Amino acid sequence: MENETALESDPHAPLTTQMLPVGEGHTLYVETVGNPDGVPALFLHGGPGSGCQPSHRKLFDPARFHAVLFDQRGAGRSTPHGERSANTTDRLIADIETIRTTLGIERWLVVGGSWGATLALAYAQTHAGRVTGIVLRATFLGTRRELDWAFSTAMSQFYPRLQADFLNLLTPSERETPLEAYWRRILDPDPEIHRPAAFAWYQAERILSQIAPPADGLDSAQLPAPGARFPASPYMEAHYFSNACFLEPNQLLANASRLDGIPGHIVQSRYDLLCPPANSHALANAWQGSSIRMVGAAGHAQGEPGVEAAIQSALSDLHTTVTLER
C-alpha cells in the first residue's frame, strides 16, 4: 500500500528497489519506474561516479516506459561507496547484463549522457541484439583527446581565470602534464593531497558544464570539512581517465558500425565545452540510423535549458518506433 500511495502522489516514484550483488564485493542499487507493461528502457548516469538522481526518472513518460535506473559500481547508493577495485568498463557492461536478466527483460532502449553515453555505446556495441534503440546526450567517446580539449583548450579559451586557478594548485613541473598530475593527486591516499585536488577538479567540471555558471574561478573556501561526505565522481573519474576509460584507442568510434540498424537520437548542446558537437557529428557519421538533435543556447549539463525536453522528445519518437516493431 505504501508504494501504491507513493505512485498516486508521484507517478515517477520507484515501482521497485533492490540491492543487487554482482560479485567482487560490489552490490548495486537498482530501481524501476513507470509502467511494468511499458517499453523497457535503461538509464545510465554520468561521471563516472555521479549516481542516479530523481530528475533522471522524469525523462521517462511513466505511462509508456518501464525504466530501469541503477547506481554503477562505487557510485550513489551502491556499495562499497567510492570503491575503485574491480571497477572497469567491461565489468559495468557485465553488470548491465546481470540487471537485465535479473529483471527478466529481453531487450530495451538504452539512454545515457556524457560518461553515460560512453557506457551506453560500449554496452550497445557489445550486446547489440539486446538494444532496441539509443538516446544519447553529450557524446563522450572516452578518448584522451576529448579530455585535453575540455580541461586545456576550452578552459583556457573560455575561462582563463579558472585555468589559472586550476594550474596554481600544481607545482611548476606538474603543470607540464596537468591532467596526469591531478589524477595522481586525486588518487593519492593522503587526504591532505587528494581532497583539495578532487574538489578543484569537481568545481572546474561544474563550471565547464554550464552555459552561465555562478563563478568563473575556483573557491577553496568551499572545500568540505575533513570527514564530510565527498562526491565520488572526482575519484572515479581519475580512476577511469588515468586508465583510458578501460577502452582501446578510439574503440567506440571504430566500432560504431556495430550499431547500424539500431535507431538512435543524439541530443547535443551547441555550447557544450566538455563534449562539443564535433563528437556527436563524428559518431553520427559512423553510425547509420542515428540523428543529431541540436539544443541551441545550452551547455553540457542535463539541466541546461531545453536539454531535458529534447531527451523526452527523442524518447517519445523511439517509443513509437519500438512499439510499431513489437
N, C-alpha and C positions, 0 to 999 in steps of 0.2 A: 504493500500500500504506500510506503514511503516513496518508492521510485515512481509509482503512478502519480502521486501528488506532485512530485518534482517536475514530471513531464507535463502535467497540466499547466503549471505556472511557467515553465521554461521548456519549450519544445526541443531545445538544444542540450538539455541535461543528459548526462550519460545514461544509456539503457543498461549497460553492464560495465563493471570494472573488475580487473583481476591483476594479481601479481603473478607473472608467468616465468618460472625458472627456465633458462635457456642454456645452462651449463657454464662451466669455468668460473663459477662463483657469482654469475650475474643473474638478476631477476628483473624483469621488465614490467613496468606499469602499462597496462593496455586497457583502453576503453572503447565502447561502441556507442554510436549516436544515431538518432534518426529512426527510420522505418526498417524493421527487420526484413521486410519483403522488398525493400528498395534496391536500387543498383548498388552493388558493393563498391566502396572506394576506400583507398588507403591514403592517409596524410602523413608526410614525412617532414619533421621540423628541421630547422636550420641549425647553424652553429659551425661545426658540430658542438653539441653540448648544451644547447639552449633549453630544450624540452618543449612540450606542447602547452598551449595556452587556451583559455576559454574562447578567445577570438577565433582560433582555428576551427572550432566546431561550427561557427556561424557561417563559414564558407559554404556549407552543405545544406541544401534545402531538406529539412527533416522529414518532409512528406515523400521525397523522391529518392533519397540516398540512405544507404546503410553504411555509415562512415566508421572507419577504424582509425584511431589515433593511439600512438604509443610514444613513450619516452625511450630514446635509444640508450644503449649501454652507458652508464655513468651519468646520465642526464636526468633532470627533473626529479620525478618520484621513483625512478628505477634505482636499484641498489646493487652494489655499494655506490653512493653518490660520488661522482668525480673519479671513479675507478678507470684507469687507463690500461691496465693489464688485460690481455685477451680482448682488446678493443681495436678492431681493424675493419676496413670496408667490407671485406669478404665475410666477416662474422656478422656484420649488420645485415648483409644480404641474406645470410642463413637465418638470422632472427626473423626477418620478414616472412620467410617461408614457413618457419615454425608457427608464427602467428596465424598465417593464412590457413594452414592445415588444422591448427587447434580450433579455429572458429568455423571450420567446415566450408570455407569459401573456395570455389573453383577458380574464378577469375575476377579481377577487379580493376577499376580505374586507379591510377597512381598519381598523386598530387604532391608537389614539393617546391619549395622556394630556396634559392641560394644554395647552401650545403644540402638542403632537402632536395633540390633539383639535381645535384651531383649524385646523391644516393638513388634518386628515382631513375636516373639514366643508367647507372651501374646495375641496378636491380632489373630494369626492363631489358637491358641488353643480355643479361644472364638468363632471365626467365621470360622471354618474350611471349611465350604461349600462355602465360598467366595474366597478361595485361590486355585489357580491353580498350584503353585509351590513356593519355597522359596530359596533365596540365602542369606546366612549369611556370614559376615566377623567378625572374632574375637568374638567368642561366650562369652557373659557375661550373666550369669544366674540370676543376681540380688541378690546374696547372700552376707552376711557379710564375709563368709569365703574367697571369692574372693577378697574383699577389703582389708582384713588383709594380704593376700598373696602379693598383689601389693604394698601396702603402708607400709608394715612392713618387711616381709620376703624378697621379691625381692629387695626392696630398700636397705635393709641392706646388702644383699649379693652382689649385683652388683654395687651399688652406695653408699658406706659408707659415702663419703663426703656429698652427697645430704641428706642422713638420718640425719647426724649431724646438717646440716643447718635447715632441716625441724623441728627437735625437739627443736633446740635452740630458736625458736620463742615462745615456750611454757614455762610455769613455771614448776618447778620440779614436782609438784603434777599433772599438766595436762599431763605430759609425761607418766604417768601411763596408761592413756587411750587417746592416741594422736588423734585418728580419731574423737572421740566424742568432744574433745577439739577444734579441727579445725572446726568442723561443728558448734559448739556453737559460736565460734568467727566469722565465716563467716556470720552467720545469726543474729549476734548482730546488732542492729540498729545504733550504733555509728560508723561512718566512720573510726575513728582512730583505731578501733578494727577490723572491718571487711575487710577493704581494704588491709592491709598487709597480713592478713591470706589468703584472697581469691587469692591474687597474688602469694603467696608462693605455694598454692595448684595448681594453674594454671601452674606455672613454673615446679613444680615437675612432674605433669602429662605429660607435654610436653617432659620432659627428658625421662621418662619411656616409652614414645610412640615410640621412635626412636632407631634404632639399632646403630646409630652413632650420638648422639646428640652433638651440638656445645659446651656444657658445662656439667660438672658433679656435679654442685652445684648451689645454689640459688644466685641471684644477686638482692639485694633490691634496688640498684641504678636504676633499670629499672622500678620501680613502677611508673605507670602513675600519672601525677599530679592530685591533687584534682579537681573534676569537669569534668575530661576527661571521655569519654565513656569507660566503663569497660566491659569485657566479662561477659555474663550472666551465662556461664556454671558453674563456681565455686559455685555460689549461688544456682543454680538449682540442682546441684549435692548434695550439702549439704542438701537441702530440701528433695530430694528423698532418699539419702543414710541414713539420720537420721530417715527416716520412712520406712526402709527396702524395698525401691522401691515400696511401697504400694502393696506388694505381700505377700502371705502366705509363710511360711518357705518351701524352696525347691520346690516351686509351679511349676516352669517351667519344671524341670526335672521330677517331679512326674506326670505331665500331658502330657509328651512327646508322649505317645501312642495316644493321640488325633490327632496327625499329621500323623499317619500311613496311607500310601497310597498317601500322598502328596509328590511328588518328591522334593528333596532338595539337595543343594550342600553347604557345609560349607567350606569357604576359611579360612585357618588358617596359620598364620606365625609361623615358628619354634621358633623364639626368641621373641615372644610377652610376655612382662613382666606384662602387665595389664590383658590380657586374654590369659593365657597359653594354650597349646594344650590339656592338660587334660580336660579342659571344653568341647571342641569340641568333644573329644572322648567319654566322658560321655553322651553327647547329642546324638551322632550318635548311640551309643549302645542301647539307649532307643527309637529311632525313626526309625522305619522300612521305608525304601525308601530314606534314606539320605546317603550321601557320603562326605568324607573329601578330600579337595584339598589342600595339603600342599605347602606352599611357603617357600623355604629354607632360604636364607640369608636375612630375613626381620623381622622388628619389628611390633608394633601394628598398626601404622597409615596407612590409605588408600594409602597415597603417598609413602609408602616404596617400594623398588624395587620389581617388579613382582606382587604386590598385585592387582593393577587395572586390569592388563591383565588377572589374574586368575578369577576375578569377571566377566569380559566381556566374558571370555570363558564359565564360568558356565551359564551365562545368555543366551549365544548363544545355548548351549545344551538344556536348558529348553525351549527356544523358539521353537526348533524343536519338543520337546515332546508335548508342549501345542498345537502347530499348528496341529500336527497329530491327536490330540484328539478333535479338534474343529469341 
